[in-house]
Amino acid sequence: MLLKGKKALILGVANERSIAWAMAQVFKQEGAEIALTYSGDAIKKRVVPLSEELGCKIVLPCDVGSDEEIKQLFIDLKKHWDNFDILIHSIGYANKEELSGSFLNTTREGFRVALDISAYSLIGLVKEAQHMMNPGGSVLTLSYLGSVKVVQNYNIMGVAKAALESSVRYLAWELGSKNIRCNAISAGPVKTLAASGVRGFRSLLDSVGQMSALKRNITAEEVAKSGLYFVSDLASGVTGEIHYVDAGFNTAALRLPETTQS
Ligand SMILES: NC(=O)c1ccc[n+]([C@@H]2O[C@H](COP(=O)([O-])OP(=O)(O)OC[C@H]3O[C@@H](n4cnc5c(N)ncnc54)[C@H](O)[C@@H]3O)[C@@H](O)[C@H]2O)c1
């Protein structure tokens, strides 16, 4: 078991489709003790039964848009754990109207919200978490190709993911002297609550499924299994990396139509 004796704080479970839920299941199977969080009562109603399914006794509130809630999360966690090893940040949010149409219609407030919740939150969480994290610990976040390439309708979330990926590199340098690592997985599209907020997501999923090297989409479980590598000692020498789990989609620039391939 790769995570025997390790404790993992996982933020971002909304329901059974969440990438964070796949991580919670895989990490538990590998021997980790899990703590989950939720933001708001609607999500709490879903997360509590899932936590019971997992035998996870720690379920704490945290809206990452609030510095006070982030601080309180670690005060609450300290009542259960003196320290922990793994922090999963699987959180992203933009107002729905920002995720369709012209990028030029991005509003100042839409920019603020997307960058605050999807990127700043990693910095805010790590700032508090580092005092409780053990040497050898690992922080992992989730990004998407829209950070480095234009993906229609992803709009301001692409900018937020670019900021998130840059933050991963700066955090990796800050945390290195404490022997804590920080990495990101750039996942291919997976049908989740957050993803369905992006206009045309169904078509995106179909296109990627046809055009990726593996000629299929990836699953949340595949993201979680790669996450297992990053948070375990297998990746003890790896930090500041953005690792693609996307069936090879990002490696191709162009695919010719079937009729012109030969
Ligand atoms: N699903 C995909 O296609 C895909 C691809 C690449 C990257 N990602 C990233 O993976 C991460 C997880 O998303 P997912 O696809 O599992 O969807 P999801 O909807 O299951 O998870 C998103 C989570 O963010 C949480 N969240 C939003 N605002 C919050 C706030 N203010 N405070 C605390 N939590 C908040 C939600 O409660 C939810 O649990 C996100 O960063 C997303 O951008 C997803």
The ligand as an ORCA input file, in Angstrom:
! r2SCAN-3c Opt
* xyz 0 1
  N     -13.833     17.755    -15.340
  C     -12.933     18.161    -16.220
  O     -13.100     18.004    -17.454
  C     -11.661     18.789    -15.736
  C     -10.536     18.815    -16.598
  C      -9.368     19.409    -16.157
  C      -9.325     19.992    -14.896
  N     -10.438     19.958    -14.083
  C     -10.348     20.602    -12.764
  O     -10.559     19.618    -11.779
  C     -10.974     20.281    -10.580
  C     -12.167     19.512    -10.017
  O     -13.288     19.683    -10.854
  P     -14.270     18.499    -11.238
  O     -14.258     18.399    -12.704
  O     -14.021     17.312    -10.410
  O     -15.704     19.131    -10.902
  P     -16.544     19.180     -9.545
  O     -17.661     20.127     -9.830
  O     -16.883     17.846     -9.087
  O     -15.512     19.827     -8.510
  C     -15.312     21.223     -8.392
  C     -15.299     21.505     -6.918
  O     -14.974     22.883     -6.655
  C     -15.684     23.220     -5.488
  N     -15.761     24.661     -5.291
  C     -16.211     25.603     -6.163
  N     -16.182     26.807     -5.569
  C     -15.700     26.616     -4.314
  C     -15.437     27.466     -3.212
  N     -15.667     28.799     -3.267
  N     -14.949     26.940     -2.058
  C     -14.712     25.607     -1.978
  N     -14.945     24.751     -2.980
  C     -15.436     25.257     -4.131
  C     -17.050     22.596     -5.710
  O     -17.777     22.507     -4.495
  C     -16.649     21.233     -6.251
  O     -16.498     20.327     -5.194
  C     -11.260     21.714    -10.972
  O     -10.133     22.512    -10.663
  C     -11.409     21.628    -12.479
  O     -11.149     22.871    -13.121
  C     -11.582     19.364    -14.485
*
